[in-house]
Every structure is written in structure tokens, then in C-alpha cells.
Amino acid sequence: MNKLNAEERKARDNERFSQRVDERRVKGEDVVAYALANKKAFKFLTKSEKHSLKERQAVLLEEAKIKAQEAMKLRDEQELEKVEAAFPEEEDTTNSHS
């Protein structure tokens, strides 16, 4: 078998991705989801599919930001609880010093 040069490999791979995207489209599958999972498929999407992909990416990014913020808030709350547990509240000392 001949070794392919870089240009030939790229052409072969592009053809394969093009076929995979077309097959999924014909089957009625979600080609945008496929492109989200496999970045190389992006260039074989239609203009409207690319637009849909960008919208979904924005939603996923926003969801990831929200999850990160919630995780950080939870960590902060847990850290505060640890600190509060390490320093138990002292009883009212205003009367004991009189």
C-alpha cells in the first residue's frame, strides 16, 4: 500500500467526514450534534446547520459557566462551614467581664 502524503491524507479524511455528515443527514440524524462532538465535521455543515451549531455552543458555554459558578459557591459555603466549625461561637461574654 502506498503511503499518502499530507495533502492526500487531508483529502481522504475530508471525503470521509463529508460522507459521514451526508449519511447522518439522510438518516435524519442530528448532524449538528455530530459536529459538536467531532470538530472536523463542521466544514461540511450547511449554513443554517453552522448557525445552529454556534447557538448550541453558546448555550453549552453558558451552562458550563453557571455550573462552575454554582460549584464555586458550594465550595465557598463548605469552606465557611469548616471555618465556623473550627471556631465555635463563644457564649455571650459581656456579662462575665463585669
C-alpha positions in Angstrom: 0.0 0.0 0.0 1.3 3.4 -0.9 2.0 5.9 1.8 -0.1 9.0 1.4 1.4 12.5 1.6 -0.2 15.1 3.9 -2.3 16.6 1.1 -3.7 13.2 0.1 -4.4 12.2 3.7 -6.3 15.5 4.2 -8.3 15.0 1.0 -9.1 11.4 2.1 -10.2 12.5 5.6 -12.3 15.4 4.2 -14.1 13.0 1.9 -14.8 10.6 4.8 -16.2 13.3 7.0 -18.3 14.7 4.2 -19.7 11.2 3.6 -20.4 10.7 7.3 -22.2 14.1 7.6 -24.2 13.3 4.4 -25.2 9.8 5.7 -26.4 11.2 9.0 -28.3 14.0 7.3 -30.0 11.4 5.0 -30.9 9.2 8.0 -32.4 12.3 9.7 -29.9 12.3 12.5 -28.7 15.4 14.3 -25.6 16.4 12.2 -25.1 19.5 14.5 -24.7 17.2 17.5 -22.2 15.1 15.4 -20.3 18.3 14.6 -20.3 19.3 18.2 -18.7 16.0 19.1 -16.4 16.0 16.1 -15.0 19.4 15.2 -13.7 18.2 11.8 -17.3 17.8 10.6 -18.0 21.5 11.0 -17.0 22.5 7.5 -19.4 20.0 5.9 -22.5 21.6 7.5 -24.9 23.8 5.7 -25.0 27.5 6.6 -28.1 27.0 8.7 -26.6 24.0 10.5 -23.5 26.0 11.2 -25.6 28.8 12.7 -27.5 26.2 14.8 -24.1 24.8 16.0 -22.9 28.2 17.1 -26.1 28.8 19.0 -25.8 25.4 20.8 -22.1 26.1 21.6 -23.2 29.4 23.2 -25.8 27.6 25.3 -23.3 24.9 26.3 -20.8 27.5 27.2 -23.3 29.4 29.3 -24.4 26.2 31.1 -20.7 25.4 31.8 -20.2 28.9 33.3 -23.3 28.5 35.5 -22.2 25.1 36.7 -18.7 26.4 37.5 -20.2 29.4 39.5 -22.5 27.0 41.4 -19.6 24.7 42.2 -17.5 27.7 43.4 -20.4 28.9 45.6 -20.8 25.4 47.1 -17.1 25.2 47.8 -17.1 28.6 49.4 -20.1 27.6 51.6 -18.4 24.4 52.6 -15.2 26.3 53.5 -17.2 28.8 55.5 -18.8 25.9 57.4 -15.4 24.4 58.1 -14.1 27.7 59.5 -17.2 28.2 61.6 -16.9 24.7 63.0 -13.2 25.3 63.8 -14.2 28.4 65.8 -17.3 27.6 67.9 -19.3 30.6 68.8 -18.4 31.8 72.3 -21.2 32.4 74.7 -22.2 36.0 75.4 -19.2 37.3 77.3 -20.4 40.8 78.0 -21.8 39.9 81.5 -18.9 37.7 82.5 -16.4 40.6 82.5 -18.4 42.9 84.8 
